[in-house]
Amino acid sequence: MNSTLFKYLSCFLQKSVVTTANCCQMLPIQEVQVFAGLYELQNIDEATQVVAISNVQVHGDYDSQTLTNDICLLTLDSQVQVNDL
């Protein structure tokens, strides 16, 4: 891939991620990975979990012109290990 896209994501239930619908429509699902636990973009270490996406669900009323309902639910291929920090 020629360019890299980074978005801030909110992870919940260890297997789902919420992000923007705008982000979800920009790349094919097979090219998207979630990097959980990553603190610095240049420093992927042993604490970083790399997880593929199994499903993308964009809000049904998303409007790309106005960015109304700009929300997307990503389902992860596997659960993310969550700690107490």
N, C-alpha and C positions, 0 to 999 in steps of 0.2 A: 504494500500500500504506500502510495506516495506521500500522503499526509496523515497526521495523527490528530485525533479529536479527543479532547479530555473534557469530561463534564463532572460536576459534583453530583454524587448520588446519595440517596438515603436508603440504607439497607434495613429491612425488617423481616421478621419471621425466618431468618437465616437462608431463605431461598427466593426472596423477592426483592426487587430494587425499583425505586421510583425515580424517574428522571423526567426530562422535558420531551414532549412529543416531537418537537423540532429536532432533537438529537436522534430520536428513534427512526426518523424518516430519512436520515442522511446516509446511513450505511447499511449494507446487506447484513442480515443477522449472523451469517457465518463469519463475518469479519469483526464482530464485536466481542470483546472480553471485558469482564469486570476485574479490576485489580483491587481487592479488599485488603486493607491494612497498609496501604502505600502512603508514606509520609512525604517522600520527595520523588518527583517524577523521574529523576536520573538515578535513583537508588533503589532498585528492586532487590530486596533481601529475603532471607528465609522466612520472615514473618508475613510477607506478601502472599496472598492467595489469589491465583489466577483462575477464574471460572468462566466457562462459556455460557452463552445464553440459549435457552431452549424455546422460549416463546416471547413475543413482543405484542403488547396490547395497548394501542393508542386510543385515547379517549374518543368516543364515537362522535362527539361534537367539536373536535379540534378544528380550528380555523387557522391555517398557516399564514393568512394575510394579516389577521389581527392578533394572532397568538392566543386567542380565547381558548380556554380548556387545554392549555399547553402542558399536558401531563401524559405519562406513559408508564406502564407497569412491565418490568422485565422479569421473567421467570428464569432462574439460574438452573444450569444442568445439575449442579450439586449444591449441598448446603455449605454455607460459610461458617467456619469455626468462630464463635464469638467468645471473647473473654470479658473479664470484669473491668477493664480499663476504659 
